[in-house]
Amino acid sequence: MRGRSDVLELAILGLLHETPMHGYELRKRLNLLLGSFRALSYGSLYPCLKGLVGQGLIAGTDASQTPPPHALSGKRARIVYELTADGKEHFAEILSSSGPTTWEDEHFDVRFAFFAQTDAETRLRILEGRRTRLAERLDQVRQSASRTRDRLDEYTLELQRHGLEQVEREVRWLDGLIDNERGTRRVKPEGPGRPAGSATADGADASQH
């Protein structure tokens, strides 16, 4: 993904993958579920929707013709958006990716919001990548704090300490998530009918290495 517009596209595709909805409700869901989009405006949402329609990834229909149960009533017609077959395929391709951009700050938040729809291998790669990135950041912050401590006033030092604690908390959070993912992969099936690294009925390891 190249930037914020791509993150917004992913968020829209992910929400529409769950259920069709009109622009007003879509904006509410984006504001509710994705903290980085709390300042989302109609000015950015509707051009993005138009672009996705132009790419054939979503389609819009007049809600006054066949309103879904969740559509709000009103005098003016509302366009309800839903994923096309190409949109579903494109969304699945995005969820299967795990490159460096997926663990950057803004991208990671959105990808994490759709972890329930992401396969276990990809989830683990993203979490480990995010953990590595934050460990590097933590080291940089500590080095900077050590070099500048004597030159900063008490308020700047407090702000620096606060930032350090935030990164440390997220690293601990990621450690827990990674441990959980690894444990889940050991005891639960990955794919139809074939456990990955699970035990047989007599307790022997059934995985092949």
PATI-285157 format. One record per residue (C-alpha): residue in one letter; x, y, z negated. Coordinates in steps of 0.1 Angstrom, whole numbers, plus 5000, padded with zeros to 4 digits. Example, Ala and Ser with C-alpha at 12.3 -4.5 7.8 and 13.67 -1.06 7.14 Angstrom:
a, 5123, 4955, 4922
s, 5137, 4989, 4929
END
This chain:
m, 5000, 5000, 5000
r, 5014, 5034, 5010
g, 4999, 5058, 4985
r, 4969, 5070, 4965
s, 4945, 5067, 4995
d, 4955, 5030, 4998
v, 4948, 5025, 4961
l, 4914, 5041, 4965
e, 4907, 5018, 4995
l, 4916, 4988, 4975
a, 4894, 4999, 4946
i, 4864, 5004, 4970
l, 4869, 4971, 4987
g, 4871, 4953, 4953
l, 4840, 4969, 4939
l, 4820, 4962, 4971
h, 4833, 4926, 4970
e, 4813, 4923, 4938
t, 4781, 4938, 4952
p, 4769, 4963, 4978
m, 4762, 4998, 4965
h, 4757, 5033, 4976
g, 4783, 5061, 4974
y, 4769, 5076, 4942
e, 4769, 5044, 4923
l, 4803, 5035, 4938
r, 4818, 5067, 4925
k, 4804, 5060, 4890
r, 4819, 5026, 4890
l, 4853, 5039, 4901
n, 4852, 5065, 4873
l, 4841, 5039, 4848
l, 4864, 5011, 4856
l, 4895, 5028, 4868
g, 4910, 5054, 4845
s, 4932, 5068, 4872
f, 4901, 5077, 4892
r, 4883, 5097, 4866
a, 4889, 5129, 4885
l, 4876, 5113, 4917
s, 4856, 5137, 4938
y, 4831, 5131, 4966
g, 4855, 5150, 4988
s, 4880, 5121, 4986
l, 4855, 5093, 4983
y, 4834, 5098, 5014
p, 4863, 5104, 5039
c, 4877, 5071, 5026
l, 4844, 5053, 5031
k, 4841, 5067, 5066
g, 4876, 5055, 5073
l, 4868, 5020, 5061
v, 4837, 5019, 5082
g, 4857, 5030, 5112
q, 4881, 5001, 5106
g, 4852, 4977, 5104
l, 4860, 4967, 5068
i, 4827, 4979, 5054
a, 4793, 4987, 5069
g, 4767, 5012, 5057
t, 4729, 5007, 5059
d, 4700, 5030, 5051
a, 4689, 5020, 5016
s, 4654, 5033, 5023
q, 4649, 5004, 5047
t, 4660, 4975, 5024
p, 4669, 4990, 4990
p, 4689, 4966, 4968
p, 4676, 4961, 4932
h, 4703, 4984, 4917
a, 4699, 5013, 4942
l, 4686, 5045, 4926
s, 4653, 5059, 4939
g, 4652, 5093, 4954
k, 4637, 5114, 4981
r, 4667, 5113, 5004
a, 4679, 5081, 5020
r, 4710, 5066, 5005
i, 4736, 5047, 5025
v, 4744, 5014, 5009
y, 4779, 5000, 5017
e, 4789, 4964, 5018
l, 4820, 4944, 5029
t, 4821, 4930, 5064
a, 4837, 4896, 5071
d, 4868, 4915, 5082
g, 4867, 4935, 5049
k, 4865, 4903, 5028
e, 4895, 4889, 5047
h, 4914, 4921, 5043
f, 4907, 4923, 5006
a, 4918, 4887, 5001
e, 4951, 4895, 5019
i, 4957, 4924, 4997
l, 4951, 4904, 4965
s, 4975, 4878, 4977
s, 5003, 4903, 4980
s, 5028, 4910, 4952
g, 5054, 4934, 4965
p, 5072, 4961, 4945
t, 5044, 4987, 4949
t, 5020, 4964, 4931
w, 5037, 4970, 4898
e, 5041, 5007, 4901
d, 5020, 5028, 4876
e, 4989, 5037, 4896
h, 4989, 5006, 4919
f, 4994, 4982, 4889
d, 4963, 4995, 4871
v, 4941, 4989, 4901
r, 4955, 4955, 4909
f, 4951, 4945, 4873
a, 4914, 4955, 4875
f, 4909, 4928, 4900
f, 4931, 4901, 4884
a, 4900, 4879, 4879
q, 4898, 4876, 4917
t, 4936, 4871, 4921
d, 4953, 4837, 4921
a, 4974, 4827, 4891
e, 5008, 4827, 4910
t, 5003, 4862, 4923
r, 4991, 4875, 4889
l, 5022, 4861, 4873
r, 5046, 4877, 4899
i, 5029, 4911, 4895
l, 5031, 4909, 4857
e, 5068, 4899, 4857
g, 5076, 4926, 4882
r, 5058, 4952, 4861
r, 5076, 4939, 4830
t, 5110, 4942, 4847
r, 5102, 4977, 4859
l, 5092, 4988, 4824
a, 5123, 4972, 4809
e, 5144, 4993, 4832
r, 5125, 5024, 4823
l, 5128, 5017, 4786
d, 5166, 5014, 4790
q, 5167, 5047, 4809
v, 5146, 5065, 4782
r, 5168, 5051, 4754
q, 5199, 5063, 4771
s, 5185, 5097, 4778
a, 5174, 5100, 4742
s, 5208, 5091, 4729
r, 5225, 5117, 4751
t, 5202, 5146, 4744
r, 5191, 5141, 4708
d, 5215, 5168, 4695
r, 5203, 5194, 4720
l, 5166, 5191, 4716
d, 5142, 5207, 4692
e, 5120, 5186, 4669
y, 5089, 5188, 4691
t, 5107, 5177, 4722
l, 5122, 5149, 4702
e, 5088, 5139, 4690
l, 5074, 5139, 4726
q, 5104, 5118, 4736
r, 5098, 5093, 4708
h, 5061, 5091, 4717
g, 5070, 5082, 4753
l, 5094, 5056, 4742
e, 5068, 5040, 4719
q, 5043, 5039, 4748
v, 5067, 5020, 4770
e, 5076, 4996, 4742
r, 5039, 4989, 4735
e, 5033, 4981, 4772
v, 5063, 4958, 4774
r, 5049, 4938, 4743
w, 5015, 4937, 4760
l, 5029, 4924, 4792
d, 5049, 4898, 4773
g, 5017, 4885, 4758
l, 5000, 4884, 4792
i, 5029, 4866, 4808
d, 5030, 4840, 4781
n, 4992, 4835, 4785
e, 4995, 4831, 4823
r, 5023, 4806, 4820
g, 5003, 4787, 4794
t, 4972, 4787, 4816
r, 4991, 4774, 4845
r, 5004, 4745, 4824
v, 4970, 4733, 4812
k, 4944, 4744, 4839
p, 4940, 4732, 4875
e, 4953, 4754, 4903
g, 4933, 4746, 4933
p, 4905, 4721, 4940
g, 4908, 4689, 4921
r, 4946, 4690, 4915
p, 4961, 4702, 4882
a, 4994, 4720, 4884
g, 5018, 4707, 4858
s, 4990, 4691, 4838
a, 4992, 4659, 4818
t, 4976, 4626, 4828
a, 4951, 4608, 4806
d, 4979, 4590, 4787
g, 4998, 4623, 4781
a, 5025, 4619, 4808
d, 5034, 4649, 4829
a, 5017, 4644, 4863
s, 5035, 4672, 4881
q, 5063, 4666, 4905
h, 5094, 4688, 4905
END
